[in-house]
Amino acid sequence: MCPHMPIDLPIGNEKHRNMKTAEDFLRAIERRAKLFAPSATATFRANKELCSWVLDPLARWADAAYGEKAFDEAALGYAKYCLGVAQAQQIYERAGKYTPEAMPEIVAGVYEDEGYMVPYMWAAILIYAFWPSMIAHIALFRDEFLRRLPANATVLELACGHGVLSLDALRNANAGQATTYQGIISAMLAEHLPTPKPLFDSLGAQIAPQGRVFFSTALESAQRDHVFEFHRESEPLRMAEDAGLRLLRLVSDASATPPHARFQPRATAMVLQAR
């Protein structure tokens, strides 16, 4: 789902004078997802500049497209998502491995179900600002990927999901139709594929010389539609290297886990370049 939202608001009108910001998402979390508000608030306050960078424009776009209701809907989606993640992780601990549904059921019951996907996508945006394990991804994406691209770079996003990373890229680069690209985004996609090898082959084939790839994935983090189970940061990195890419920078941060948990859910992000 890629949102079609206006990029700019007219200066001088009522909406501009009451411009929405990341704080409006946070207040909605405090209203509608109280259980998760303390952690979200602490994470946001500790990383306010970075979190505001990604959520401030989204707040303006969301308000322009959907109005005030968007913030409460996002908060409710966030709460549902967090509860689902916790439940899936408990099942993972008991089973000792991922137990996803069959792909046809995932497609029908997840990806083609608007009632499931809309709150899911809101939550998938908000975790960047409200989960400690995701904060470093914003910095890596902005500082080591977007700001290192040449002016008017051609950028491709594979499986754009909520589309927010593409919208951020449009503030710095061009969405282009080309044979090769100076920037490619593949964020939190690989774990949703039965085998990620074709994805890495595509990244290696489509990145221009000296171009940059922003890649991220989940490790030991079970969700309803996670089907490929990574255990170590070296696993996706080895796949990238086999596809002709080399690592420029990697970050990997864990979520809080019980003391005796077998698995440590993590979010790993890399900036890669063609060898």
C-alpha positions, 0 to 999 in steps of 0.5 A, spaced: 500 500 500 503 506 497 499 512 500 497 518 495 498 524 499 499 531 498 507 533 499 505 540 501 500 544 504 498 551 502 501 556 506 496 561 510 490 557 510 487 554 517 491 547 516 497 550 515 496 554 522 495 548 525 500 544 522 500 537 525 507 534 527 510 527 530 507 529 537 500 528 534 501 521 533 504 520 540 498 524 543 494 519 540 498 513 542 497 516 549 489 516 548 488 510 544 494 505 546 495 506 553 499 500 555 504 502 550 505 509 551 510 509 556 515 506 552 513 509 545 514 516 549 521 514 552 524 512 545 521 518 542 523 523 547 530 520 547 531 521 539 526 527 538 530 530 532 531 523 528 523 521 530 521 528 528 524 528 521 521 521 519 514 523 522 513 530 522 512 530 514 507 524 515 503 527 520 502 533 515 500 528 509 496 524 514 492 530 516 491 533 509 489 526 506 484 523 512 484 529 517 484 528 525 481 521 525 488 518 522 492 519 528 487 515 533 487 510 527 494 509 527 494 509 534 489 503 534 493 499 529 500 500 533 496 497 539 494 491 535 500 490 531 504 490 538 500 485 541 500 481 535 508 481 535 508 479 542 503 473 541 507 471 535 513 471 539 511 467 545 508 461 539 515 462 536 519 461 543 514 454 544 515 451 537 522 453 536 521 455 529 517 460 525 510 457 524 507 461 518 501 460 515 501 457 508 502 463 503 495 463 500 492 464 506 497 469 508 496 473 501 488 472 502 488 473 510 493 479 510 495 482 504 489 482 501 485 484 507 484 491 507 481 491 514 488 488 516 493 491 512 491 499 513 492 498 521 498 494 520 501 499 515 500 505 520 504 501 525 509 499 521 511 506 520 510 508 527 515 503 530 520 507 526 520 512 531 517 508 537 521 502 538 528 502 540 530 497 536 528 501 529 531 508 531 538 506 528 534 505 521 532 512 521 539 514 522 542 509 517 537 511 512 537 518 512 545 519 513 548 514 510 543 512 504 539 518 502 544 524 504 550 520 500 546 519 494 548 524 488 543 530 486 537 528 482 539 520 483 534 515 480 531 511 486 527 504 486 524 501 492 522 494 492 515 492 495 514 499 498 509 497 503 507 503 507 511 508 502 514 512 507 521 511 505 519 512 498 516 519 500 522 521 504 527 519 498 522 524 494 525 529 498 532 528 496 532 524 489 527 522 483 523 516 483 525 513 476 524 508 471 531 506 469 535 499 467 540 501 473 539 505 479 543 510 484 539 508 490 535 502 491 531 501 498 529 494 500 526 495 507 523 489 511 521 485 505 526 479 505 523 475 511 516 475 508 519 471 502 519 464 502 527 465 499 530 471 499 535 469 494 532 472 488 531 479 492 538 479 493 540 477 485 535 483 483 539 488 488 545 486 485 543 486 478 539 493 478 544 497 482 549 502 478 556 502 480 557 506 486 550 506 487 547 505 494 542 499 497 538 500 503 536 493 506 533 491 512 530 485 515 528 482 521 532 476 525 528 471 530 522 476 530 516 472 529 510 475 525 504 472 522 507 473 515 514 472 516 516 466 513 523 466 512 527 465 519 534 469 519 538 467 526 544 471 525 546 478 521 551 474 517 546 470 513 543 476 510 550 479 509 552 473 506 546 473 501 548 480 499 555 478 498 553 472 494 549 477 489 555 482 488 554 487 493 559 489 499 557 492 506 558 499 507 555 500 514 550 495 518 546 496 525 542 491 529 538 492 535 534 488 539 527 488 542 527 487 550 526 479 551 525 475 557 532 473 561 531 465 559 528 466 552 531 462 546 530 467 541 532 475 541 528 479 536 532 484 532 531 489 526 538 489 522 539 494 517 545 495 512 547 500 507 550 496 501 554 497 494 556 494 488 563 490 488 
